Amino acid sequence: MKGYGLTVFKGMTPERFDVEVVGVLHNFRPSQELILVKTPHPRLNVTKNVRGMSGSPIYFDGRLAGAYAYSWAMFQTEPVAGVTPIAPMLAELRRPIPPGFSPLDGRAPLALGQKREAHAEVTRPERTQTSYEGTPGEYDLAAHTKQMHARFAPDPARPLVPAATPLMMGGVGDRTAAYLRKVFAPLGLEPMQAGGGQAQPSADAGSTSSTEARSAWRSCAATCRSWGSAR
């Protein structure tokens, strides 16, 4: 079966690349398959995969079939990728948000001179894979980084790994950038130094999508792809 995908290789305009199914990995995840595809393209024939392609929509017979999600970690002579089928993605969107991840209730602003009384209890957030193992008073970023490296270390038995997401950073020096690469690498993020750019008027299928965090003159933005509407 052959189809195509959409992604941004340069600038802001999505480009089309060919896709050819080579197989299906059944039960790659619990009750979830992974579609293996070849992606012949002048750029991908050289680089095999491009950072930030995660989320690029893949189409068969003109219909959205899934999203580019995994790249081949081992040496390869052809660009081969893993595509997450659209069905489990849509099911995930319909799943209710767990109570622990719901936003806190808003509060009315205080009047001039009014003080907010402290809460007697502070709710501790649920632990996740990125949580620090230790007491808040003894927090150490280097130790936290080692913990995440241990949890997210790639499994040698799995040659397919999630496609890395570029973390575009501005206003930081070389030493800071090198340290952040070490911290974020186990989370599938690849910090890169970059400047700003113009805003994009709309998010079409395959276009670049970023979430930015900014503080004074420093900024960073995680970049992936939009897969548009399911048709």
Secondary structure, 3 states (H helix, E strand, C coil): CEEEEEECCCCCCCEEEEEEEEEEEEEEECCEEEEEEECCCCCHHHHCCCCCCCCCEEEECCEEEEEEEEEECCCCCCCEEEEEEHHHHHHHHHCCCCHHHCCCCCCCCCCCCCCCCCCCCCCCCCCCCCCCCCCHHHCCHHHHHHHHHHHHCCCCCCCEEECCEEEEEECCCHHHHHHHHHHHHHHCEEEEECCCCCCCCCCCCCCEEEEEEEECCEEEEEEEECCCCCC
